[in-house]
Amino acid sequence: MLKSLSRAVQLAARVSSSIVAAPVTPAVRSALYPSRTFTRSIWMMSSNSGSRPRLLASKGLLPSVSCGCGSLHTEGDKAFAEFLTDEIKEEKKIQKSKSLPKMSGGWELQLNGTEAKLVRSISGEKVTVAFNVNSSIPPQLEDEPEQGQKGQETEPDVVSTPNFVVEVTKQGASNSLVFDCHFPEDETGHGEGEEESDIFAIREVSFQLEGEEDWKENSYTLNTDSLDWALYDHLMDFLSDRGVDNAFADELIELSTALEHQEYIKFLEGLSSFVSCK
């Protein structure tokens, strides 16, 4: 009963948040999930004015550097490549592991670049959880310290909290029940002795053809913003019975954070090769 009341309060909070945007909390889950230090705002942190500093001050075109590849190279490109080399080294230093963490519960991981799928079969049903790590890092907005106060010495952690889609398929059924889920920015972890709350939420529910990439617009979609709390409670229990619960969500965030960091390092390496013409 307490769990149902807790979800009813969360449902009411989602309805109100759809009218007034919830404030962004940069350290939402840094205490719960292993993550890395935020290093991507180096341009912003190196300038008090918030504008990007110029590495090479020049009014005209930067001098070009000869190269056998036939492409344009400037002193700015050289400085850029040196910066990327240092950045890649720093990111690899804080990378916890080159291999991705394993998901418990018998989930099979399938990867396609930044796209990931977790597949599990249970009692004749197939459960698929799909997500993409692109744009999965919440904005890191720091509050300016008041006069006389020092700013935070430690940088906020980078945690990937992607939207994810859960598809449940039954044998012999032509349609799958599909849940569009997300991690609300205003959700926080629960402490000891506190009522356990859901760290993820259902945004929409719909019936779709199995394996469809895009939702059919002519299929009815149930939006949970104004949904009866008892129905929402049963939908959450439906997912929990199939292994999509808070424990799963914790592991998904850990997996997504590691995958996003891995892809970020690959991008930096590709960018370095492109700039250096290697």
N, C-alpha and C positions, 0 to 999 in steps of 0.2 A: 504493500500500500504506500509506504514511504517513497519507494522508487517511482511509483506512478505519479505521486504528488510532485516529486522532484522534476520529472519530465514535463509535467503540466506547467511548472514554473518556467522551465527552459523554453517551452513552446510559446508562452506568453512573452518571454524576453525576445524571441525571434520575431514575433509580430511587431513589437515596439521597435526593434532594431531595423526593420524594413522601412520605418518612417524616419527614424533618426539614426544616422550612421553611428555604429559603435566606435569608440576611440581605438586607435591602433596601439597594441601593447607589444613592444619589440621583444621582451623576454618572456613571452607567453609560456613556452615550455622548455626553456633552457635548463631548468633544474631537473626535468624529467628525462630528457632525451640526450644521448651523446651527440655532440655537434662540434663544429669547428669555429674558431674565432672569425668574426666578420672582418674581411680584409679588402672588400671590393669597393669601398668608398674612399680609396686612397687619394683621389683627386680632391674630394671634398674636405678630408681631414687635414690636408696639407695647406689649406688656405682658410684663414679666418673669415674672409669675405664670402666664402661659399662658391667662388668662381674657380674654374679650372686654371691652375698655374701654367704658365708657358715655360717649357723646358729650354727653348731657344728663342730668345727675343730677337726678332728681326722684322723690319718693315717691309722688306721685299721678299722675293722668292728665295727659298733656302738653296744653297749650292747643291748641285747634284753630284753623286758619286758614281764613278764608272763601274759597270758590272757586266760580266760576260753573258748574262741571261737576256740582255736587251731591254729590260724593264727600267722604269724610272726609279732612282734611288736618291734620297736626300739625306742630309745630316740629321734631319728630323726622323727619318726612317731608321737610321742607325741608333739614335737615342731611344726610339720606340722599341726596337729589337732588344736592346740591352735591358730596358725596363721589363720587357716580357720575360726575358731569361731569369731575372731576379725574382719576378712574381711567380713563375712556375716552380722555382726552387722552394720558395716559401710555402706555396700551396702543398707541395709534396711532403714538406716537413710535417705539416699538421694533418696530413691524410692518415687516418687511423689504420686503414688496411686497404690494400689493392683489390682484395676480394670483397664482394658484397655480403652483408650479413644474411644468415639463413632465417627463413620464416618457419615458425613452429606450426604444427597442426596439419602437416602433409600438403602444404601449398607448393605447387610447381611454378617456378618463375620462368617467364618467357620475356626476352628483351628484344627491342627493335629501336636502337638509338636511345632517344629520351623517353620512348614509350615502354611501358612495362605491363605485363599481365600476370596475375596470380590465379592459378586454376586448381580447383579441388573438387573431387567427386565424393559424395556422401549419400549413402542409401538410395542410389538410383538418380540422384540429382547432381547436376553440374553447376558449380558456383564459380563465376569468373569475376575478378576484381581488376579493373583496368585504370591506369593513371598515367599522366605525363608530367615529367619533372620541370618542363618549361614553365616559367612564370609561377613557380611554386614557392618562391622565397618571399615572405611578407615584407613590405617596406620597412626599412630600418630607420625610423625617425627618432632622433634623440632630443629630449627636452633640454633647452638651453639652461645652464645653471643660473640661479639667481645671484645678484650682486653679493660678493663676499663668500660665495660657495664655490667649491672646486667641482669640476666636472668628473664624470666617472673615469677612473683610471683604466678599467678593463673594458674592452670592446664587447658589444653584444654578440651572442652566438648566432651562427647561421643555421636555421632549421627549416627544412623543406616540408611544407604542409600542403600537399596537392589535393585538388578535387579528385574524387574517384567515383567510378561507376561500378555498381554491383549488379551482375546479371545472373538470375537464378533460372535454370532450365530443367523442366521435368521430362522424363521419358514419354514419348508419344505426343507431347504438346507442341503445337505449331508456334506458339508465342512464348517469349520469356518475360518474366517480371523483372523490371529494371529499376534500380534505385540510383538517383543522382545524389551523391553525398559530398560533404565538405567539412572542413575544420573551422568553426566560427572563430573569428579573431578575438572575441571577448571572452572565450572560454579559458578557464585557468585550471590547473591541476588541483586535486583535492588533497588535503592534509590528513594526518592521522586522526581518526575519530570522526571525520566528516562524512556525510552521506555521499556515496559515490555518484558522480554525475557523468553523463555521456560526453566524451571529449570530441565526438564527431556528431554531425546532424544530417538528417535526410532533407534534401531540398525539394525533390520531385520524385514521383513514382509513375511508371507507365508500363503498358504492355507493348512489346516490340518483337519483330521477327528475330529469331535467334541469329546472333552474329552480325547484326546490322551496325554499321559504323555510326550512322546519324539517325537520330530519332525521327520517326514519321510525324509530320505536323498534323496529319489527319487522325492520329491516335490520341485519345483523351489522356491528358497529363494531369496528375493530381499534385497540386502545389500545397506544401505543408504549412505555409505561413498562417493560414486561417483554418487549419484542420482541427477537428475535435481531438482533444488530448488523449482520449482513450484509444482512438484509432491509431494515432501516432505511436502510442505506447506499444500496441500490438505489432506495428510494423518494425519497430526497433527490436522487439523480442523475436520476431521472425528472422531478422538478420543474425541476432545473437545465437539462435539455435543452429545456425549454419556456419558458425565460427567467426562472424564479423561482429566483434565486440570491442570493448576498450583495450583489451590485451592485444588484439589484432591491430587496432589502430596505432598503438604504441610501436609495434614492430614495423608497421607500414611507414611510419614517420622516420624511423631509424634507417630503413631500407632506402626510402626516397632521398633522405639527406645524403647518404653515402653515394647513391647513383648520381644525384645532381652534382656533387663535388667531383665525381669521376668524370662526368661529361664536361664540367667546367674546365678541368685541367686539359682534357683533350682539345677543347676549343682554344685555350691559350696556346697550346702547342701548334695547332693548325694556324692560328693567327701569326705566331712567331715565324713559322716557315713561310707564310705568304708574304709577310713584310720583308723577311730576309732573303726571299727568293731562293729558298733551299729546295 
